[in-house]
Amino acid sequence: MTLADEAIAWYAENARDLPWRQPDTTPWGVLVSEVMLQQTPVVRVEPAWRSWMIRWPTPAALAEDPPSEAIRMWGRLGYPRRAMRLHACAVAIVERHGGDVPSALDQLLALPGVGTYTGRAVATFAYGQRHPVVDTNVRRVVCRAVEGKPDAGPATTAADLTAMEELLPGDEARAAKASIAFMELGAIVCTARSPKCVDCPFHGVCAWRLRGEPLPEGPSRKPQRYAGTDRQVRGLLLEVLRHATGPVPRQRLDMVWQDEVQRARALAGLVEDGLVERLGREDFVLAGDAPSGDVQTLS
């Protein structure tokens, strides 16, 4: 059996029961899940995804609402620009494709905020196409099992895509199954710091295990600090604006963080990113909540 065959057989018995993997999940549901799962663990995404799909089961449903509603619904998932990208994506899908998520990879990649990984993931997981879908988990599995190295580099390269494509079966349906199986292996078995090698279907052939090489000392990626960063301040400012029923005066926003310089920088960043809009001299709202013509730049 090939590595792909082993992975597919393992996945059939061990895959997590996630809502976006159900047979009745639409391509839109797959797209939403892939955007939400970027840099966010499954346990936090699952309830958010369910709520999102209940409210906006189609791209058209989301496109009808202002982007401010997407930001509110995003809650505390983090990296809220993803909510803006999903809204822009929904609008583009309605305008360019009649409300249906396209199946062609080039059309997926042309959507706002859809990059190499997300486009290939939707084409593969929603439409069963044969594309190498490579994230951190897949790169780690392939690097260990095939190349005998403990971990891959920090970013996906063309070589990673080629390596994964060479492992895929020629049949589209089985190739799609292999792609999700490799990803699941990396997520729950071939993990970065505590791999469960005895549970891995590649246990007998994994080049890294057969070499007896240890894991590198220290984490493969340095954890990102959150406390005290501009990201934390941005989150606090957005939290106030999400729960507001009207424009929020700067004086109210000034209360969320003591450091005036950092607070101003975080607010300016939110405006620059299009998440927040300024009204008049001292009032702010989420993007899309401002009456037409009232938006001003932040100075």
C-alpha positions in Angstrom: 0.0 0.0 0.0 1.1 3.5 -0.7 1.3 6.2 1.9 -1.9 7.7 0.5 -3.7 4.3 0.8 -2.5 3.9 4.4 -3.7 7.5 5.3 -7.1 7.0 3.7 -7.7 3.7 5.5 -6.6 5.3 8.8 -8.8 8.4 8.2 -11.9 6.2 7.6 -11.5 4.8 11.2 -10.1 7.8 13.1 -11.3 11.1 11.6 -12.9 13.6 13.9 -16.6 14.2 13.5 -16.5 17.9 12.5 -19.6 19.6 11.1 -18.0 21.0 8.0 -17.1 17.4 7.0 -20.7 16.2 6.8 -21.9 15.0 3.4 -24.5 17.8 3.2 -22.0 20.6 3.9 -22.1 23.1 1.1 -19.0 24.6 -0.6 -19.8 27.8 1.2 -19.7 25.9 4.5 -16.3 24.5 3.6 -15.0 28.0 2.6 -16.2 29.5 5.9 -14.6 26.7 7.9 -11.2 27.1 6.1 -11.1 30.8 6.7 -12.1 30.4 10.4 -9.6 27.6 11.0 -6.6 29.8 10.0 -4.6 30.3 13.2 -7.5 29.2 15.3 -8.1 25.8 17.0 -11.0 23.6 16.1 -12.6 23.8 19.6 -13.1 27.5 19.2 -14.1 27.4 15.5 -16.9 24.8 15.7 -19.5 26.8 17.7 -18.6 29.9 15.7 -19.0 28.1 12.4 -22.4 26.6 13.4 -23.7 30.1 14.4 -22.4 31.6 11.2 -24.0 29.0 9.0 -27.3 29.3 10.7 -27.3 33.1 10.2 -25.7 33.1 6.7 -26.2 29.7 5.0 -25.3 31.2 1.6 -23.0 33.8 0.3 -26.0 35.9 -0.8 -27.3 35.9 2.8 -24.0 37.4 4.1 -23.7 39.8 1.1 -27.0 41.4 2.0 -25.8 42.5 5.4 -23.1 45.2 6.0 -19.6 44.1 6.9 -20.2 45.3 10.5 -22.5 42.4 11.1 -19.7 40.0 10.0 -17.3 41.6 12.4 -19.9 41.3 15.2 -20.6 37.7 14.5 -16.8 37.0 14.4 -16.7 37.7 18.1 -13.4 36.7 19.7 -12.0 34.3 17.1 -9.1 36.7 16.5 -7.7 38.2 13.4 -11.0 39.9 12.6 -9.9 41.0 9.1 -10.9 37.4 8.2 -14.5 38.4 8.8 -14.1 41.3 6.4 -12.5 39.0 3.8 -15.4 36.6 4.1 -17.9 39.3 3.6 -16.0 40.7 0.6 -15.7 37.1 -0.7 -19.5 36.6 -0.4 -20.2 39.8 -2.3 -17.8 38.8 -5.1 -19.4 35.3 -5.3 -22.8 36.9 -5.7 -21.6 39.4 -8.3 -19.3 37.1 -10.3 -20.8 33.7 -9.9 -24.5 34.1 -9.2 -24.2 33.3 -5.5 -22.5 29.9 -6.0 -19.0 29.2 -4.8 -17.0 28.5 -8.0 -15.4 25.1 -8.4 -12.5 26.2 -10.7 -9.3 26.8 -8.9 -8.4 29.9 -10.8 -11.8 31.4 -10.0 -11.5 30.5 -6.3 -8.0 32.1 -6.2 -9.4 35.3 -7.7 -11.9 35.8 -4.8 -10.9 38.4 -2.2 -8.8 37.0 0.6 -8.5 33.5 -0.9 -4.9 32.4 -1.1 -3.1 29.3 -2.4 -4.1 27.1 0.6 -7.7 28.2 0.9 -8.4 28.0 -2.8 -7.0 24.5 -3.1 -8.7 23.4 0.1 -12.1 24.4 -1.2 -11.6 22.9 -4.6 -10.5 19.6 -2.9 -12.7 19.3 0.1 -15.9 20.8 -1.4 -15.6 19.6 -5.0 -13.4 16.5 -4.7 -10.7 17.7 -7.0 -7.1 16.6 -7.2 -4.9 19.3 -5.8 -2.1 19.3 -3.3 -3.5 20.9 -0.2 -0.6 21.8 2.1 -0.7 23.4 5.5 1.6 23.2 8.5 0.3 19.7 9.5 0.7 18.3 6.0 4.2 19.7 5.6 5.2 18.1 8.9 3.8 14.7 8.0 5.5 14.6 4.6 8.7 16.0 5.9 9.0 13.3 8.6 7.6 10.3 6.7 9.3 10.9 3.3 12.3 13.1 4.0 13.2 11.9 7.5 13.4 15.4 9.0 11.7 16.4 12.2 9.9 19.4 10.9 9.4 21.5 7.8 10.2 25.2 7.4 8.1 28.1 8.5 6.2 28.6 5.2 4.8 26.5 2.4 7.0 26.5 -0.8 6.5 25.2 -4.3 8.6 22.2 -3.3 6.1 21.3 -0.6 3.3 21.4 -3.2 5.2 19.2 -5.5 6.1 16.7 -2.8 2.5 16.4 -1.8 1.2 16.1 -5.3 3.6 13.2 -5.9 1.9 11.3 -3.0 -1.7 11.8 -4.3 -3.5 9.0 -6.2 -4.4 9.7 -9.8 -8.1 9.3 -9.1 -9.6 12.6 -8.1 -11.9 11.2 -5.4 -9.2 9.2 -3.7 -6.8 12.1 -4.0 -9.2 14.4 -2.2 -9.6 11.8 0.6 -5.8 11.5 0.8 -5.4 15.2 1.2 -7.8 15.5 4.2 -6.3 12.3 5.7 -2.7 13.7 5.6 -4.0 16.9 7.2 -5.8 15.0 10.0 -2.7 12.9 10.7 -0.7 16.0 11.3 -3.4 17.5 13.5 -4.0 14.6 15.9 -1.1 12.1 15.5 2.0 13.5 13.9 2.0 16.6 16.1 4.8 19.0 16.4 5.9 18.3 20.0 4.3 15.0 21.1 3.8 12.7 18.1 1.9 9.5 18.7 4.1 7.4 16.5 2.6 4.0 17.7 -0.8 5.2 16.4 0.4 6.3 13.1 -0.3 4.3 9.9 3.2 5.2 8.7 4.8 3.7 11.8 6.7 1.0 9.9 7.9 3.2 7.0 8.3 6.7 8.4 11.8 7.8 7.5 12.2 10.1 10.5 11.2 7.4 13.0 13.4 4.7 11.3 16.3 7.1 11.6 15.7 7.4 15.4 16.1 11.1 15.2 14.8 13.1 18.2 12.7 16.2 18.0 14.5 19.5 18.0 14.8 21.1 21.3 12.3 23.9 21.9 9.1 24.6 20.0 9.3 24.5 16.2 7.7 27.9 16.2 8.2 30.5 18.9 4.7 31.2 20.5 3.4 34.6 19.7 2.9 36.9 22.7 -0.5 38.4 23.1 -0.7 40.2 26.4 0.2 43.8 26.1 0.5 43.8 22.3 -1.3 46.0 19.8 -3.4 42.9 19.0 -4.8 42.8 22.5 -5.6 46.6 22.4 -7.3 46.2 19.0 -9.4 43.4 20.4 -10.5 45.5 23.4 -11.4 48.4 21.1 -13.4 46.1 18.8 -15.2 44.5 21.7 -16.6 47.9 22.7 -17.6 48.8 19.1 -19.2 45.3 18.5 -21.6 45.8 21.5 -22.4 49.4 20.8 -25.9 50.4 19.5 -24.6 53.6 17.9 -21.5 55.6 17.4 -18.9 55.3 20.1 -17.1 58.5 21.3 -13.3 58.5 21.5 -13.7 59.2 25.2 -15.3 55.8 25.7 -12.6 54.1 23.7 -9.9 55.8 25.7 -11.1 53.9 28.8 -10.1 50.5 27.5 -6.3 51.0 27.6 -4.1 53.3 29.7 -1.2 53.7 27.2 -2.4 56.6 25.0 0.3 56.1 22.3 -0.4 52.4 21.9 -4.2 52.9 22.1 -4.0 55.6 19.3 -1.8 53.3 17.2 -4.2 50.4 17.6 -7.2 52.5 16.7 -5.5 53.9 13.7 -4.6 50.4 12.6 -8.3 49.3 12.8 -9.3 52.3 10.7 -6.5 51.6 8.2 -7.5 48.0 7.9 -11.1 49.0 7.2 -12.6 47.4 10.3 -13.5 50.7 11.9 -14.8 54.0 10.5 -14.6 57.5 11.9 -17.6 59.8 12.1 -17.1 63.5 12.6 -14.2 64.3 14.9 -14.5 62.0 17.8 -17.0 59.1 17.0 -16.3 55.6 15.7 -18.4 52.7 14.3 -17.7 49.3 12.8 -17.2 49.3 9.1 -20.5 49.5 7.3 -22.4 51.1 10.1 -21.7 54.7 9.1 -24.3 56.7 7.3 -23.2 57.4 3.7 -20.9 60.4 3.4 -20.1 60.6 7.2 -16.9 58.6 7.2 -13.7 60.6 7.7 -10.0 59.6 7.8 -8.2 59.3 11.1 -5.6 61.9 11.7 
